[in-house]
Amino acid sequence: MAPIVRIAPSPTGYVHIGTARTALFNWLFARKYGGKFLLRIEDTDKERSKREYEQSIFDGLNWLGIDWDNKELIRQSSRTDLYREHLRRLIKEGSVYEKFFSEAEKEEIRKDGRTPQDSILVLRTPDENELISFDDEIRGHIEVQARHIGDIAVAKDIDTPLYNFAAVVDDSDLGITHVIRGEEHISNTQKQILIFRALGAQMPKFAHLPLILAPDRSKMSKRHGATSVAEYQNDYLSDAFVNFMAHLGHTYSKEILTREEMIDGFDLASVHLSGAVFDQKKLDWMNAQYVRKLDPDAFRSAVKIPEIPDSAIPLITERLEKLSDVNLFHYLWDDPLYNSNMLVWKENTKDDARNALKEIGELINKNSLSIESLDELAKKDFDSARGRVYWPLRVALSGSKTSPGPLEIVAVIGKDAVSRRLNKAIELLSS
């Protein structure tokens, strides 16, 4: 039977990289085995759920190229009748009962900053010594005594189901065969198994993915940098980001993968047990590999700068890791702005810099422009202090203290632009 899997984010914040990785692994699993990948919006938390966050889910998955198979959106807030029907049946059967809070319990709830209510609907749990177990597709056999699970709250009231109950009803109703999600949900799985039992529903298989960790092996959080997919979209190509995520907790035979290779090579048996470290340097390196493969039009589209000339692109792409850093190379298509003091090399004077630039200008006017001839003449005339020539030339051409070699810039921008920038620098040094 072809598998049916799902990603079920809550629209209570922007899409986290952990959610994106879970979506990717579910998508790869479904595509490999000819199954279905469903998107379900879990918006039972009415106070925190917002449509702007829901839109960020769609935008994030679309950017990643992760398509879902349900034509109509599955939104929990539209399925309350279904949850109510199952709750009423379980109440009638005695599997769910109304638990009333004592004044002491209400006070504890207030201390947590929440508003207490008089009662809640709770699933009747089995004998406390009973073992609740399942065979995880990644982690093997997992079991826990019922006493360690505690009360399983299933709804605030008949019209307000809670997460675990709504998720189980949905998974059963949608025919989900595999629940693939983060290991932080293992405790939820143990509760959900009991809810599946109470409903008399077919139990899916469970697979719990390793956490995504920061370089210090703590749980990834804002203090380690960007954690939402949206924060990566301006810096990385989606294919590079997906390739990077495919390695977050899964072993492949090589680093750079096509989508087809990701699908063909995906296997739950190859998912790691230990946490997956989010290595920013590896992501930067991987993005650079993808950037270098772009044709000129695709590169300009990716960085959203249509005026970049073809001649500048190789010089940029061999150095570029993050797309947003393309602006560091603006001098390859636009005249730079800078302070005249930047043109002076070490202990030299403005006169030294101006004279050096004038001689380079004469060199350019007398000869056909080439890296070899310019370099040879510069070394011949100023061999004892090459920085006296190359430094002001670099700044005049780039407006920066760090750039590709000035002769590389000359080869890209052409004789007219070089002459114009040299004349501007000479004017600045003369004022």
Secondary structure, DSSP 8 states (H G I E B T S, - for coil): ---EEEE---SSSS-BHHHHHHHHHHHHHHHHTT-EEEEEE----TTT--HHHHHHHHHHHHHHT---S-SS-EEGGG-HHHHHHHHHHHHHHTSEEEEE--HHHHHHHHHTT----SEEEEE----TT-EEEEEETTTEEEEEEGGGT--EEEEEETTEE-HHHHHHHHHHHTT--EEEEEGGGHHHHHHHHHHHHHHT----EEEEE--EE-TTSSB--GGGS--BGGGGTTTS-HHHHHHHHHTTTB--SSSS--HHHHHHH--GGGB-SS-EE--HHHHHHHHHHHHTT--HHHHHHHHT-TT--GGGHHHHHTT-SSGGGGGGGGGGTS-----GGGGS-TT--HHHHHHHHHHHHHHHHHS---HHHHHHHHHHHSGGGHHHHHHHHHHHHHSSSS-S-HHHHHHHHHHHHHHHHHHHHHHHHH-
